[in-house]
Every structure is written in structure tokens, then in C-alpha cells.
Amino acid sequence: MEWSDSGSILGLRPHGETAALVEVFTAQHGRHAGILRGGASRRRAADLQPGTRVVVTWRARLSEHLGVFTLEAERGRAAALMGDRLGLAGLAAVCALAQRALPERAPFQQLQVQTETLLDLLPLTPAWPLAYLRWELALLEALGFGLDLRSCAVNGTTEDLVYVSPRTGRAVSAAGAGDWSDRLLPLPGCMLGNGNATDAEILQGLDVTGHFLDRALGQEVGGLPGARERLVAVLTRHSDGAKTI
């Protein structure tokens, strides 16, 4: 069996003495692993960074086999972020979260396009954390844990939506929350598409998506990856509570 596809490297680890086990998020074949012969060599190190855009060909005798990759790097992304601690944290979080959350060999074409767009955006604009938050919302949707923020779960209103139910993922209005407001998650306006966002509001949004991603991943997967937690920590330090994105 054989196929060719394009995508981005999510991660890799040594396999034997000279090979590497590489995972790529591809356009048509989803998150897919394969053995890359010679992938552990220093000569290939620059091409085999998480986030690198690649063209891959996968070959195996049977579809259920791990298979072997041949890989050609189209463009690296990590080098453009050297010296940008927040940008590198964002790239690492995208790759680690996709690697942990997505089921293997299941295509998620819309999410894959959004992932490529986000990775390309990281070195171009300081506005990318808002795009990252929207990517996490899209990831939840792809996993079947999408949030319903269209109207209040209690009274159906579309006005003054300021909370999210941690149980159902439904929006709740200020009036609908009543005495339960202290048990609900805050819903920042940026999650409703209401204009610009401060870093502090994005962090509120990441608290919400993190709650549901942790539930979606479950204990058997290991919960949120450390790279995602480090992104939140770096963004928290970066935040001045007033900067708009």
C-alpha cells in the first residue's frame, strides 16, 4: 500500500539506532505515524522539527502496519520563531495537543487547514493567541465536544451571555445564572466573536477550552499535555491586562 500527502510534523522520537518514528498531521489521512529511516541523523535534524511543513509518502505491505515514510520538508517554522518565547510556546502547544487529542488515521480536513493557517500565523502577527483560542474551539468541535454558545441554556436568550456551564458546555446569561454563577465558567466576549480581546480575556477563554479538552482527553490519554500548560504560563506572564489583540 502507498499514498502521498502533505501536512505538518507533530512530533518524533528515536526508533532503533538510526531511524525515527514521525507523526504528521496530514490533509487526507489525519494524524499518521511512520518510520523514517535515517531520521535520527544530525543531517535530518533541521528538517524534522515539530511544525515543519512536509510532503510525505507512506508505504506498507498492509494498511494496519506502521509503515515507512519518505519525507521532504517544504518549510520549517521553528527557526522563524527563535527568540520569540511566546511564539515557540504556541507552536509546541498546537503540535502536542493535536498529537495527543486526535485519533490516529482519522481525517479532519477542516481542522487540518485551520492548523496550517495557525502555524503560518505565529511569526507574522502578535494577534495569533486569539486565533489559537479559536483553534482549540475547533479542536473540541472535531472531537465531538463542541461548545454551544448561541443562547442561554436556562432561558434561551441571546443577550448578556457571560457564563459557560462546566457540565454541558452551554452558554448561560447573567439572569439565567442566578445563585449558580459561582459554579459557572466565565465566558469572555472574544469567544462570541465580539471584536478584539485582551490577553486576560484570551486566558479566560483558554480556561474554558482547557476544562473541556481535559474532559475530552480523559485520564487514559493523560490529560492536557505539558506544552499546553506552558503556553498558558508564558501568556500569563506576557499579559499586561490591557493589550488588545
C-alpha positions in Angstrom: 0.0 0.0 0.0 1.1 3.5 -0.7 -0.1 7.1 -0.5 1.3 10.6 -0.6 0.0 13.6 1.3 1.1 16.9 2.8 0.9 18.2 6.3 3.0 19.2 9.3 5.2 17.3 11.8 3.6 16.9 15.2 6.4 15.1 16.9 9.0 12.4 16.6 11.2 10.1 18.7 14.1 7.8 18.0 13.3 4.3 16.7 16.2 1.9 16.8 19.8 3.2 16.2 19.3 5.4 13.2 15.5 5.7 12.4 12.8 7.9 13.9 9.1 7.4 14.5 7.5 10.5 13.0 3.9 11.7 13.4 2.4 14.0 10.8 -1.0 15.7 10.7 -1.9 15.2 7.0 -4.6 16.7 4.9 -6.2 13.5 3.7 -5.0 10.9 6.2 -5.2 12.7 9.5 -2.7 12.1 12.3 -0.4 9.4 10.9 2.8 7.8 12.1 5.5 6.1 10.1 9.2 5.1 10.4 11.7 7.4 8.8 14.9 5.6 8.0 17.9 7.8 8.9 15.6 10.2 10.8 17.8 10.2 13.8 20.8 11.6 11.9 22.1 15.1 12.6 21.8 15.8 8.9 18.0 15.5 9.1 17.6 17.3 12.4 16.8 20.7 10.9 14.0 19.2 8.7 12.4 17.2 11.5 11.2 19.9 13.8 7.6 20.0 15.2 5.6 22.3 13.0 7.7 21.8 9.8 5.5 21.6 6.7 6.3 18.4 4.8 5.3 16.2 1.9 5.2 12.6 2.9 4.9 9.2 1.1 3.8 6.3 3.3 4.4 2.7 2.3 3.4 -0.6 4.0 2.6 -4.1 3.0 -0.8 -4.0 4.8 -2.9 -1.0 5.8 -2.7 -1.9 9.5 1.1 -1.9 9.6 3.1 1.0 10.9 4.7 1.6 7.6 7.7 3.7 6.4 7.8 7.3 5.5 9.8 9.2 2.9 9.7 12.8 3.7 10.5 16.1 2.0 10.5 19.3 4.1 8.7 22.3 2.4 9.3 24.9 5.0 10.4 25.0 8.6 8.5 27.1 11.1 10.5 26.9 14.4 13.5 28.8 13.0 11.3 31.9 12.3 10.3 31.9 16.0 13.8 31.8 17.5 13.9 34.4 20.3 10.1 34.5 20.5 9.3 32.6 23.6 5.6 33.0 23.3 5.6 32.0 19.6 7.6 28.9 20.3 5.2 28.0 23.2 2.3 28.4 20.8 3.9 26.1 18.1 4.7 23.5 20.7 1.2 23.6 22.2 -0.5 23.2 18.8 1.7 20.2 17.9 1.5 18.5 21.3 -2.3 19.0 21.7 -3.1 17.7 18.2 -0.8 14.8 18.7 -2.4 13.8 22.0 -6.1 14.6 21.1 -6.6 13.4 17.5 -7.4 9.8 16.9 -4.8 8.2 14.6 -5.6 7.9 10.9 -8.9 9.8 11.1 -9.1 12.7 8.6 -10.1 16.1 10.0 -9.7 18.2 6.8 -11.2 21.4 8.0 -9.2 21.3 11.3 -6.0 20.4 9.4 -6.4 23.5 7.2 -7.0 25.7 10.3 -3.9 24.1 11.9 -1.7 25.0 8.9 -3.1 28.6 8.9 -2.4 29.0 12.6 1.1 27.6 12.4 1.8 30.0 9.5 0.4 32.9 11.5 2.7 32.5 14.5 5.7 34.5 13.3 3.6 37.1 11.4 1.4 38.9 14.0 1.1 39.2 17.8 -2.6 38.7 17.3 -2.2 34.9 17.0 -3.3 34.0 20.6 -6.9 34.8 19.6 -6.5 32.5 16.6 -5.1 29.8 18.9 -8.2 30.1 21.2 -10.4 29.6 18.1 -8.3 26.7 17.1 -8.9 25.0 20.4 -12.7 25.6 20.0 -12.4 24.0 16.5 -10.5 21.0 18.0 -13.2 20.5 20.6 -15.8 20.5 17.8 -13.8 18.0 15.8 -13.6 15.7 18.9 -17.4 15.9 19.4 -17.2 18.2 22.5 -18.1 21.4 20.7 -19.5 24.2 22.9 -22.9 25.7 22.3 -22.6 29.4 22.9 -25.6 30.6 20.8 -28.1 31.1 23.5 -28.7 30.7 27.2 -29.3 27.2 28.4 -31.7 28.4 31.1 -34.0 30.9 29.4 -33.0 30.8 25.7 -31.9 34.5 25.5 -29.1 35.5 23.2 -28.3 38.6 25.3 -25.9 39.1 28.1 -24.2 35.7 27.7 -21.5 35.8 30.3 -21.0 32.2 31.6 -20.5 28.6 30.4 -21.8 25.6 32.1 -18.9 23.4 33.0 -21.1 20.3 32.7 -22.9 20.9 29.4 -20.7 23.4 27.5 -23.8 25.6 27.0 -23.8 29.4 27.4 -25.6 31.0 30.4 -26.8 34.5 30.7 -26.3 36.7 33.8 -30.0 36.5 34.5 -30.1 32.7 33.9 -27.2 32.0 36.2 -28.9 33.3 39.3 -27.4 31.9 42.5 -25.3 29.4 40.5 -23.0 32.0 39.0 -20.0 31.0 41.2 -20.2 27.4 39.9 -20.0 28.5 36.2 -17.1 29.3 34.0 -16.7 32.9 32.8 -17.5 33.5 29.1 -15.3 36.2 27.6 -16.7 38.2 24.6 -13.9 37.0 22.3 -15.4 33.5 22.4 -18.6 35.0 21.0 -16.8 36.9 18.2 -17.2 40.2 19.9 -14.3 42.3 18.5 -10.8 42.5 19.9 -9.6 40.7 23.0 -7.1 41.4 25.8 -4.6 38.8 26.8 -6.6 38.4 30.0 -9.8 37.6 28.1 -7.9 35.1 26.0 -6.6 33.4 29.1 -10.2 33.3 30.4 -11.2 31.6 27.2 -8.3 29.1 27.5 -9.6 28.2 31.0 -12.9 27.3 29.4 -11.4 25.3 26.5 -8.9 23.7 28.8 -11.7 22.4 31.1 -13.4 20.7 28.2 -10.2 19.5 26.5 -9.2 17.9 29.7 -12.5 16.1 29.9 -12.3 15.1 26.2 -8.8 13.6 26.6 -9.6 11.8 29.8 -7.2 10.1 32.2 -6.4 7.2 29.8 -4.8 9.7 27.4 -3.0 11.7 30.1 -4.9 14.9 30.1 -3.6 18.2 28.7 0.0 18.0 27.5 2.7 19.9 29.3 3.3 22.1 26.3 -0.3 23.5 26.5 0.2 24.3 30.2 3.5 26.1 29.4 1.8 28.2 26.8 -0.8 29.4 29.3 2.1 30.1 31.8 4.0 32.1 29.2 0.9 34.0 28.0 0.1 34.8 31.6 3.5 36.4 32.1 3.2 38.2 28.8 -0.2 39.6 29.7 -0.5 43.2 30.9 -4.3 43.1 31.2 -4.8 45.9 28.7 -3.1 44.9 25.5 -5.8 44.2 22.8 -5.4 41.6 20.1 
